[in-house]
Protein backbone atom coordinates (compact mmCIF):
# COMPACT_ATOMS: atom_id res chain seq x y z
CA UNK A 1 0.00 0.00 0.00
CA UNK A 2 2.77 2.48 0.87
CA UNK A 3 5.17 1.35 -1.86
CA UNK A 4 7.89 0.34 0.59
CA UNK A 5 9.57 -3.03 0.54
CA UNK A 6 9.93 -5.12 3.70
CA UNK A 7 11.17 -4.41 6.31
CA UNK A 8 10.75 -0.69 5.70
CA UNK A 9 6.98 -1.00 5.39
CA UNK A 10 6.97 -2.33 8.97
CA UNK A 11 9.10 0.61 10.13
CA UNK A 12 6.75 3.10 8.45
CA UNK A 13 3.69 1.46 10.02
CA UNK A 14 5.32 1.56 13.45
CA UNK A 15 6.20 5.25 13.09
CA UNK A 16 2.67 6.14 11.96
CA UNK A 17 1.09 4.40 14.96
CA UNK A 18 3.44 5.96 17.50
CA UNK A 19 3.19 9.46 16.01
CA UNK A 20 -0.61 9.39 16.09
CA UNK A 21 -0.58 8.52 19.79
CA UNK A 22 2.34 10.77 20.82
CA UNK A 23 0.96 13.87 19.11
CA UNK A 24 -2.14 13.76 21.31
CA UNK A 25 -0.05 12.90 24.37
CA UNK A 26 2.38 15.78 23.69
CA UNK A 27 -0.34 18.34 22.99
CA UNK A 28 -1.85 17.69 26.42
CA UNK A 29 1.54 18.27 28.05
CA UNK A 30 2.48 21.37 26.10
CA UNK A 31 5.48 19.92 24.28
CA UNK A 32 6.22 19.93 20.55
CA UNK A 33 9.22 17.59 20.42
CA UNK A 34 9.45 14.02 21.63
CA UNK A 35 10.88 10.57 20.90
CA UNK A 36 9.20 8.54 18.16
CA UNK A 37 11.36 5.47 17.70
CA UNK A 38 14.23 3.95 19.68
CA UNK A 39 15.46 0.73 18.14
CA UNK A 40 11.88 -0.58 18.43
CA UNK A 41 12.48 -3.22 15.72
CA UNK A 42 15.64 -5.23 16.55
CA UNK A 43 17.20 -5.24 13.09
CA UNK A 44 16.46 -1.56 12.49
CA UNK A 45 18.83 0.22 14.92
CA UNK A 46 18.04 3.90 14.68
CA UNK A 47 16.51 6.64 16.81
CA UNK A 48 13.95 9.18 15.59
CA UNK A 49 12.76 12.31 17.38
CA UNK A 50 9.88 14.57 16.34
CA UNK A 51 10.57 18.30 16.32
CA UNK A 52 7.30 20.08 15.54
CA UNK A 53 6.97 18.71 12.02
CA UNK A 54 10.61 17.78 11.40
CA UNK A 55 12.11 14.38 12.17
CA UNK A 56 15.72 13.98 13.28
CA UNK A 57 17.01 10.44 12.73
CA UNK A 58 20.23 8.99 14.14
CA UNK A 59 21.30 5.80 12.38
CA UNK A 60 23.34 3.57 14.69
CA UNK A 61 25.89 0.88 13.92
CA UNK A 62 24.51 -2.46 12.81
CA UNK A 63 26.08 -5.70 13.98
CA UNK A 64 25.93 -7.36 10.59
CA UNK A 65 28.85 -7.10 8.18
CA UNK A 66 27.87 -5.20 5.07
CA UNK A 67 29.40 -3.33 2.19
CA UNK A 68 29.22 0.46 1.90
CA UNK A 69 26.60 -0.07 -0.79
CA UNK A 70 24.49 -2.17 1.59
CA UNK A 71 24.74 0.55 4.21
CA UNK A 72 23.66 3.26 1.76
CA UNK A 73 20.64 1.19 0.73
CA UNK A 74 19.73 0.77 4.41
CA UNK A 75 20.00 4.50 5.09
CA UNK A 76 17.90 5.25 2.02
CA UNK A 77 15.30 2.74 3.24
CA UNK A 78 15.15 4.36 6.69
CA UNK A 79 14.75 7.78 5.14
CA UNK A 80 11.93 6.59 2.90
CA UNK A 81 10.19 4.84 5.81
CA UNK A 82 10.27 8.01 7.92
CA UNK A 83 8.88 10.10 5.06
CA UNK A 84 5.98 7.68 4.59
CA UNK A 85 5.34 6.82 8.24
CA UNK A 86 5.44 10.42 9.50
CA UNK A 87 3.84 11.91 6.37
CA UNK A 88 6.51 14.62 6.06
CA UNK A 89 8.36 15.94 2.98
CA UNK A 90 11.80 14.36 2.40
CA UNK A 91 13.54 17.66 3.15
CA UNK A 92 12.11 17.63 6.69
CA UNK A 93 13.89 14.40 7.60
CA UNK A 94 17.38 14.98 9.02
CA UNK A 95 19.34 11.73 8.82
CA UNK A 96 22.58 11.50 10.80
CA UNK A 97 25.09 8.76 11.42
CA UNK A 98 26.04 8.20 15.06
CA UNK A 99 29.10 6.11 15.79
CA UNK A 100 31.26 5.76 18.85
CA UNK A 101 34.52 7.61 18.32
CA UNK A 102 37.62 5.48 17.85
CA UNK A 103 40.64 5.79 20.08
CA UNK A 104 38.83 6.56 23.31
CA UNK A 105 38.37 4.40 26.33
CA UNK A 106 35.08 2.56 26.58
CA UNK A 107 32.27 4.75 27.82
CA UNK A 108 34.23 7.98 27.40
CA UNK A 109 32.07 9.87 24.95
CA UNK A 110 30.68 9.62 21.46
CA UNK A 111 31.51 12.97 19.89
CA UNK A 112 28.01 14.37 20.24
CA UNK A 113 29.17 17.98 19.89
CA UNK A 114 31.01 17.57 16.60
CA UNK A 115 29.94 20.05 13.93
CA UNK A 116 28.53 18.33 10.85
CA UNK A 117 27.29 20.90 8.35
CA UNK A 118 26.55 24.60 8.05
CA UNK A 119 23.03 24.37 6.73
CA UNK A 120 21.56 26.33 9.62
CA UNK A 121 18.19 24.56 9.74
CA UNK A 122 16.89 26.14 12.92
CA UNK A 123 13.43 26.37 14.45
CA UNK A 124 11.80 27.12 17.78
CA UNK A 125 10.06 24.35 19.72
CA UNK A 126 7.93 24.39 22.87
CA UNK A 127 8.30 22.62 26.19
CA UNK A 128 5.95 23.17 29.11
CA UNK A 129 5.35 26.83 28.35
CA UNK A 130 8.94 27.59 27.35
CA UNK A 131 10.45 28.09 23.90
CA UNK A 132 13.81 26.74 22.75
CA UNK A 133 15.85 27.22 19.58
CA UNK A 134 17.02 23.94 18.05
CA UNK A 135 19.38 23.31 15.15
CA UNK A 136 18.32 20.26 13.17
CA UNK A 137 21.19 20.11 10.72
CA UNK A 138 24.57 21.33 11.91
CA UNK A 139 25.44 19.06 14.84
CA UNK A 140 24.86 15.46 15.86
CA UNK A 141 22.60 16.80 18.63
CA UNK A 142 20.00 19.52 18.26
CA UNK A 143 20.60 21.77 21.28
CA UNK A 144 17.85 20.28 23.46
CA UNK A 145 18.32 16.94 25.22
CA UNK A 146 14.82 15.51 25.37
CA UNK A 147 15.70 12.89 28.00
CA UNK A 148 16.10 15.62 30.64
CA UNK A 149 12.58 17.01 30.20
CA UNK A 150 11.19 15.79 33.59
CA UNK A 151 14.25 17.00 35.51
CA UNK A 152 14.00 20.42 33.86
CA UNK A 153 10.41 20.67 35.07
CA UNK A 154 11.44 19.66 38.60
CA UNK A 155 14.30 22.17 38.61
CA UNK A 156 11.91 24.90 37.48
CA UNK A 157 9.53 24.15 40.33
CA UNK A 158 12.34 23.99 42.89
CA UNK A 159 13.96 27.26 41.76
CA UNK A 160 11.41 29.74 43.14
CA UNK A 161 13.23 32.40 45.18
CA UNK A 162 16.56 30.58 44.86
CA UNK A 163 20.00 31.42 43.48
CA UNK A 164 20.66 28.81 40.80
CA UNK A 165 23.91 27.59 39.24
CA UNK A 166 23.86 25.64 35.95
CA UNK A 167 27.18 23.92 35.21
CA UNK A 168 28.21 22.44 31.84
CA UNK A 169 25.10 24.27 30.73
CA UNK A 170 25.09 23.46 26.98
CA UNK A 171 22.32 25.72 25.58
CA UNK A 172 20.85 26.78 28.92
CA UNK A 173 17.57 24.85 28.98
CA UNK A 174 17.82 24.25 32.74
CA UNK A 175 18.51 27.95 33.21
CA UNK A 176 15.35 28.90 31.30
CA UNK A 177 13.23 26.57 33.43
CA UNK A 178 14.79 28.01 36.59
CA UNK A 179 14.13 31.57 35.43
CA UNK A 180 10.53 30.78 34.56
CA UNK A 181 10.14 29.06 37.95
CA UNK A 182 10.99 32.30 39.73
CA UNK A 183 14.69 31.95 40.48
CA UNK A 184 16.11 34.98 42.28
CA UNK A 185 19.22 34.71 40.08
CA UNK A 186 20.91 32.27 37.71
CA UNK A 187 24.52 31.70 36.71
CA UNK A 188 25.12 29.65 33.55
CA UNK A 189 28.64 28.29 33.04
CA UNK A 190 29.91 26.70 29.84
CA UNK A 191 33.21 26.77 27.97
CA UNK A 192 31.73 27.27 24.49
CA UNK A 193 31.03 30.69 23.00
CA UNK A 194 28.57 29.02 20.63
CA UNK A 195 26.53 27.49 23.45
CA UNK A 196 26.61 30.63 25.57
CA UNK A 197 25.22 32.60 22.63
CA UNK A 198 22.59 29.87 22.25
CA UNK A 199 21.74 30.15 25.97
CA UNK A 200 21.33 33.90 25.57
CA UNK A 201 18.92 33.37 22.70
CA UNK A 202 16.92 30.82 24.68
CA UNK A 203 16.65 33.21 27.61
CA UNK A 204 15.47 35.99 25.29
CA UNK A 205 12.92 33.69 23.62
CA UNK A 206 11.36 33.31 27.06
CA UNK A 207 11.37 36.97 28.05
CA UNK A 208 14.57 37.03 30.12
CA UNK A 209 17.70 39.08 29.45
CA UNK A 210 21.27 37.94 30.09
CA UNK A 211 22.80 40.34 32.61
CA UNK A 212 23.29 40.81 36.34
CA UNK A 213 20.27 38.64 37.27
CA UNK A 214 20.88 35.93 34.67
CA UNK A 215 24.65 35.81 34.22
CA UNK A 216 26.32 33.86 31.42
CA UNK A 217 29.90 32.85 32.27
CA UNK A 218 32.18 31.47 29.58
CA UNK A 219 34.70 29.34 31.47
CA UNK A 220 36.14 25.89 31.94
CA UNK A 221 33.72 24.59 34.58
CA UNK A 222 36.45 22.69 36.41
CA UNK A 223 38.71 25.71 36.79
CA UNK A 224 35.74 27.94 37.61
CA UNK A 225 34.51 25.53 40.29
CA UNK A 226 37.92 25.29 41.91
CA UNK A 227 38.03 29.07 42.35
CA UNK A 228 34.34 29.53 43.21
CA UNK A 229 34.32 26.80 45.88
CA UNK A 230 36.79 28.80 47.96
CA UNK A 231 34.18 31.56 48.35
CA UNK A 232 31.87 29.23 50.25
CA UNK A 233 28.14 28.57 49.88
CA UNK A 234 26.40 31.06 47.61
CA UNK A 235 23.80 28.95 45.72
CA UNK A 236 20.53 27.31 46.72
CA UNK A 237 20.28 24.97 43.72
CA UNK A 238 22.95 23.55 41.41
CA UNK A 239 22.49 21.56 38.21
CA UNK A 240 25.61 19.60 37.21
CA UNK A 241 25.35 17.60 33.98
CA UNK A 242 28.96 17.10 32.84
CA UNK A 243 30.14 15.37 29.67
CA UNK A 244 31.15 11.76 29.98
CA UNK A 245 34.59 12.70 28.68
CA UNK A 246 36.22 15.87 27.42
CA UNK A 247 39.74 16.60 26.24
CA UNK A 248 39.10 20.09 24.89
CA UNK A 249 42.34 22.03 24.37
CA UNK A 250 40.74 24.92 26.29
CA UNK A 251 40.57 22.79 29.44
CA UNK A 252 43.42 22.45 31.92
CA UNK A 253 43.35 18.65 31.65
CA UNK A 254 41.12 15.89 30.23
CA UNK A 255 37.97 15.13 32.20
CA UNK A 256 36.34 11.72 32.68
CA UNK A 257 33.20 11.64 34.83
CA UNK A 258 33.76 8.05 36.00
CA UNK A 259 37.11 9.04 37.47
CA UNK A 260 36.65 12.71 38.38
CA UNK A 261 33.09 12.95 39.77
CA UNK A 262 34.08 12.78 43.49
CA UNK A 263 36.16 15.94 43.09
CA UNK A 264 33.45 17.59 41.02
CA UNK A 265 30.64 16.82 43.47
CA UNK A 266 32.73 17.89 46.48
CA UNK A 267 33.25 21.32 44.88
CA UNK A 268 29.54 21.60 44.13
CA UNK A 269 28.69 20.67 47.74
CA UNK A 270 30.88 23.50 49.03
CA UNK A 271 28.89 26.01 46.96
CA UNK A 272 25.50 24.99 48.38
CA UNK A 273 23.83 26.85 51.21
CA UNK A 274 22.21 24.75 53.97
CA UNK A 275 19.02 23.29 52.56
CA UNK A 276 20.35 23.74 49.03
CA UNK A 277 19.76 21.10 46.34
CA UNK A 278 22.24 19.50 43.94
CA UNK A 279 21.07 17.69 40.80
CA UNK A 280 23.74 15.55 39.14
CA UNK A 281 23.30 13.58 35.93
CA UNK A 282 25.54 11.50 33.70
CA UNK A 283 25.21 9.53 30.46
CA UNK A 284 28.18 7.30 31.24
CA UNK A 285 27.06 3.72 30.59
CA UNK A 286 29.34 2.15 33.17
CA UNK A 287 29.09 4.85 35.82
CA UNK A 288 29.47 3.86 39.47
CA UNK A 289 28.90 6.54 42.11
CA UNK A 290 31.74 6.56 44.62
CA UNK A 291 29.67 7.68 47.61
CA UNK A 292 27.44 10.66 48.40
CA UNK A 293 29.08 14.10 48.28
CA UNK A 294 30.25 15.36 51.71
CA UNK A 295 27.55 17.03 53.79
CA UNK A 296 24.76 16.04 51.40
CA UNK A 297 21.94 13.51 51.72
CA UNK A 298 19.74 12.22 48.93
CA UNK A 299 19.20 9.43 46.48
CA UNK A 300 19.16 8.39 42.85
CA UNK A 301 16.07 9.57 40.92
CA UNK A 302 16.95 8.05 37.55
CA UNK A 303 13.72 6.17 36.91
CA UNK A 304 11.53 9.21 37.55
CA UNK A 305 13.86 11.48 35.56
CA UNK A 306 13.55 9.58 32.25
CA UNK A 307 10.48 10.69 30.23
CA UNK A 308 7.81 8.18 29.34
CA UNK A 309 8.43 8.47 25.59
CA UNK A 310 11.89 6.90 26.02
CA UNK A 311 12.20 3.11 25.78
CA UNK A 312 15.75 3.17 27.15
CA UNK A 313 15.21 3.70 30.87
CA UNK A 314 18.99 3.87 31.38
CA UNK A 315 19.69 6.66 28.91
CA UNK A 316 21.04 8.67 31.82
CA UNK A 317 21.39 8.41 35.57
CA UNK A 318 20.39 11.23 37.89
CA UNK A 319 20.74 12.02 41.61
CA UNK A 320 19.23 14.69 43.86
CA UNK A 321 20.99 15.65 47.12
CA UNK A 322 20.25 18.26 49.79
CA UNK A 323 22.83 19.95 51.98
CA UNK A 324 22.01 19.23 55.62
CA UNK A 325 24.95 20.75 57.46
CA UNK A 326 25.96 24.34 58.20
CA UNK A 327 29.57 23.95 57.19
CA UNK A 328 31.41 21.55 54.92
CA UNK A 329 35.05 21.02 55.81
CA UNK A 330 37.53 21.95 53.04
C-alpha positions in Angstrom: 0.0 0.0 0.0 2.8 2.5 0.9 5.2 1.3 -1.9 7.9 0.3 0.6 9.6 -3.0 0.5 9.9 -5.1 3.7 11.2 -4.4 6.3 10.7 -0.7 5.7 7.0 -1.0 5.4 7.0 -2.3 9.0 9.1 0.6 10.1 6.7 3.1 8.5 3.7 1.5 10.0 5.3 1.6 13.5 6.2 5.2 13.1 2.7 6.1 12.0 1.1 4.4 15.0 3.4 6.0 17.5 3.2 9.5 16.0 -0.6 9.4 16.1 -0.6 8.5 19.8 2.3 10.8 20.8 1.0 13.9 19.1 -2.1 13.8 21.3 0.0 12.9 24.4 2.4 15.8 23.7 -0.3 18.3 23.0 -1.8 17.7 26.4 1.5 18.3 28.0 2.5 21.4 26.1 5.5 19.9 24.3 6.2 19.9 20.6 9.2 17.6 20.4 9.4 14.0 21.6 10.9 10.6 20.9 9.2 8.5 18.2 11.4 5.5 17.7 14.2 4.0 19.7 15.5 0.7 18.1 11.9 -0.6 18.4 12.5 -3.2 15.7 15.6 -5.2 16.6 17.2 -5.2 13.1 16.5 -1.6 12.5 18.8 0.2 14.9 18.0 3.9 14.7 16.5 6.6 16.8 14.0 9.2 15.6 12.8 12.3 17.4 9.9 14.6 16.3 10.6 18.3 16.3 7.3 20.1 15.5 7.0 18.7 12.0 10.6 17.8 11.4 12.1 14.4 12.2 15.7 14.0 13.3 17.0 10.4 12.7 20.2 9.0 14.1 21.3 5.8 12.4 23.3 3.6 14.7 25.9 0.9 13.9 24.5 -2.5 12.8 26.1 -5.7 14.0 25.9 -7.4 10.6 28.8 -7.1 8.2 27.9 -5.2 5.1 29.4 -3.3 2.2 29.2 0.5 1.9 26.6 -0.1 -0.8 24.5 -2.2 1.6 24.7 0.6 4.2 23.7 3.3 1.8 20.6 1.2 0.7 19.7 0.8 4.4 20.0 4.5 5.1 17.9 5.3 2.0 15.3 2.7 3.2 15.1 4.4 6.7 14.7 7.8 5.1 11.9 6.6 2.9 10.2 4.8 5.8 10.3 8.0 7.9 8.9 10.1 5.1 6.0 7.7 4.6 5.3 6.8 8.2 5.4 10.4 9.5 3.8 11.9 6.4 6.5 14.6 6.1 8.4 15.9 3.0 11.8 14.4 2.4 13.5 17.7 3.1 12.1 17.6 6.7 13.9 14.4 7.6 17.4 15.0 9.0 19.3 11.7 8.8 22.6 11.5 10.8 25.1 8.8 11.4 26.0 8.2 15.1 29.1 6.1 15.8 31.3 5.8 18.9 34.5 7.6 18.3 37.6 5.5 17.8 40.6 5.8 20.1 38.8 6.6 23.3 38.4 4.4 26.3 35.1 2.6 26.6 32.3 4.7 27.8 34.2 8.0 27.4 32.1 9.9 24.9 30.7 9.6 21.5 31.5 13.0 19.9 28.0 14.4 20.2 29.2 18.0 19.9 31.0 17.6 16.6 29.9 20.1 13.9 28.5 18.3 10.8 27.3 20.9 8.3 26.5 24.6 8.1 23.0 24.4 6.7 21.6 26.3 9.6 18.2 24.6 9.7 16.9 26.1 12.9 13.4 26.4 14.4 11.8 27.1 17.8 10.1 24.4 19.7 7.9 24.4 22.9 8.3 22.6 26.2 5.9 23.2 29.1 5.3 26.8 28.3 8.9 27.6 27.3 10.5 28.1 23.9 13.8 26.7 22.7 15.8 27.2 19.6 17.0 23.9 18.0 19.4 23.3 15.1 18.3 20.3 13.2 21.2 20.1 10.7 24.6 21.3 11.9 25.4 19.1 14.8 24.9 15.5 15.9 22.6 16.8 18.6 20.0 19.5 18.3 20.6 21.8 21.3 17.9 20.3 23.5 18.3 16.9 25.2 14.8 15.5 25.4 15.7 12.9 28.0 16.1 15.6 30.6 12.6 17.0 30.2 11.2 15.8 33.6 14.3 17.0 35.5 14.0 20.4 33.9 10.4 20.7 35.1 11.4 19.7 38.6 14.3 22.2 38.6 11.9 24.9 37.5 9.5 24.2 40.3 12.3 24.0 42.9 14.0 27.3 41.8 11.4 29.7 43.1 13.2 32.4 45.2 16.6 30.6 44.9 20.0 31.4 43.5 20.7 28.8 40.8 23.9 27.6 39.2 23.9 25.6 35.9 27.2 23.9 35.2 28.2 22.4 31.8 25.1 24.3 30.7 25.1 23.5 27.0 22.3 25.7 25.6 20.8 26.8 28.9 17.6 24.9 29.0 17.8 24.2 32.7 18.5 28.0 33.2 15.4 28.9 31.3 13.2 26.6 33.4 14.8 28.0 36.6 14.1 31.6 35.4 10.5 30.8 34.6 10.1 29.1 37.9 11.0 32.3 39.7 14.7 31.9 40.5 16.1 35.0 42.3 19.2 34.7 40.1 20.9 32.3 37.7 24.5 31.7 36.7 25.1 29.6 33.6 28.6 28.3 33.0 29.9 26.7 29.8 33.2 26.8 28.0 31.7 27.3 24.5 31.0 30.7 23.0 28.6 29.0 20.6 26.5 27.5 23.5 26.6 30.6 25.6 25.2 32.6 22.6 22.6 29.9 22.3 21.7 30.1 26.0 21.3 33.9 25.6 18.9 33.4 22.7 16.9 30.8 24.7 16.6 33.2 27.6 15.5 36.0 25.3 12.9 33.7 23.6 11.4 33.3 27.1 11.4 37.0 28.0 14.6 37.0 30.1 17.7 39.1 29.5 21.3 37.9 30.1 22.8 40.3 32.6 23.3 40.8 36.3 20.3 38.6 37.3 20.9 35.9 34.7 24.7 35.8 34.2 26.3 33.9 31.4 29.9 32.9 32.3 32.2 31.5 29.6 34.7 29.3 31.5 36.1 25.9 31.9 33.7 24.6 34.6 36.4 22.7 36.4 38.7 25.7 36.8 35.7 27.9 37.6 34.5 25.5 40.3 37.9 25.3 41.9 38.0 29.1 42.3 34.3 29.5 43.2 34.3 26.8 45.9 36.8 28.8 48.0 34.2 31.6 48.4 31.9 29.2 50.3 28.1 28.6 49.9 26.4 31.1 47.6 23.8 28.9 45.7 20.5 27.3 46.7 20.3 25.0 43.7 23.0 23.5 41.4 22.5 21.6 38.2 25.6 19.6 37.2 25.3 17.6 34.0 29.0 17.1 32.8 30.1 15.4 29.7 31.2 11.8 30.0 34.6 12.7 28.7 36.2 15.9 27.4 39.7 16.6 26.2 39.1 20.1 24.9 42.3 22.0 24.4 40.7 24.9 26.3 40.6 22.8 29.4 43.4 22.5 31.9 43.3 18.7 31.7 41.1 15.9 30.2 38.0 15.1 32.2 36.3 11.7 32.7 33.2 11.6 34.8 33.8 8.1 36.0 37.1 9.0 37.5 36.6 12.7 38.4 33.1 12.9 39.8 34.1 12.8 43.5 36.2 15.9 43.1 33.5 17.6 41.0 30.6 16.8 43.5 32.7 17.9 46.5 33.3 21.3 44.9 29.5 21.6 44.1 28.7 20.7 47.7 30.9 23.5 49.0 28.9 26.0 47.0 25.5 25.0 48.4 23.8 26.9 51.2 22.2 24.8 54.0 19.0 23.3 52.6 20.3 23.7 49.0 19.8 21.1 46.3 22.2 19.5 43.9 21.1 17.7 40.8 23.7 15.6 39.1 23.3 13.6 35.9 25.5 11.5 33.7 25.2 9.5 30.5 28.2 7.3 31.2 27.1 3.7 30.6 29.3 2.1 33.2 29.1 4.8 35.8 29.5 3.9 39.5 28.9 6.5 42.1 31.7 6.6 44.6 29.7 7.7 47.6 27.4 10.7 48.4 29.1 14.1 48.3 30.3 15.4 51.7 27.6 17.0 53.8 24.8 16.0 51.4 21.9 13.5 51.7 19.7 12.2 48.9 19.2 9.4 46.5 19.2 8.4 42.9 16.1 9.6 40.9 16.9 8.1 37.5 13.7 6.2 36.9 11.5 9.2 37.6 13.9 11.5 35.6 13.5 9.6 32.2 10.5 10.7 30.2 7.8 8.2 29.3 8.4 8.5 25.6 11.9 6.9 26.0 12.2 3.1 25.8 15.7 3.2 27.2 15.2 3.7 30.9 19.0 3.9 31.4 19.7 6.7 28.9 21.0 8.7 31.8 21.4 8.4 35.6 20.4 11.2 37.9 20.7 12.0 41.6 19.2 14.7 43.9 21.0 15.6 47.1 20.2 18.3 49.8 22.8 20.0 52.0 22.0 19.2 55.6 25.0 20.8 57.5 26.0 24.3 58.2 29.6 24.0 57.2 31.4 21.5 54.9 35.1 21.0 55.8 37.5 22.0 53.0 
